[in-house]
Amino acid sequence: MEHLLFSELACALFLLLLGAARYYYFVSASAQPADRSSPPVNWACHVPAYLVSTVWAIYVAWLVVAPLPAVEWDRWTASHWLGDLLGWIALPILGAALWLFWYSHYTIGGYWSIRVELKTEHRLVTEGPYRYIRHPLYTALFLGYLGTVLALQSWTLAAWFPVFVTSYLMFAKEEENVMELGFGESYRVYRRKTGMFLPRRTRIRAGISRVVVRWRASSIEPQRARDHD
């Protein structure tokens, strides 16, 4: 197996599937009109996130299609086996990023928008991944970015990661301001219960407890049926 070849193919496939998912849900969300009374937004908090995402996608595409001599200066000086190991580690991370990206889009449905706004008859979505974190779409992008860093082993991508996270942190804070203006106390309660990009430990424990209770209940029911027989 040629060094980095499978990683480059994985990153190319990841970008294609990510772009396809975003386009599909962009078209779907366009059918849900915006609420004319939606609170005004600060566009200065939108532009950096769009910019860093574009730079990320273009640079990953460049690393994938460019001849090796043109980009070898940007590669980590890792051994052959370590480079392949990092590539294999990147695969499940990229897969998890795609799954979370799709699941989050599927859950929020037509309420999603390319810019921060409230839609007509907008409701606060608190199920699926939104039960645990307020911005799972951004978490999915962070995972995807991390996966491309490990897969392509690029110094430039690694250095750009803090800028990427900071830009989406600004975007998320602006989104939360709009949501709080739109939903008031119900959003403030929701925000106290959930994490911004990572689940709170209390929510994780609660989720595990629910799974354990359901598993025990499903184990008890067949036993009761056998006892009655």
Disulfide bonds with the S-S distance in Angstrom:
none
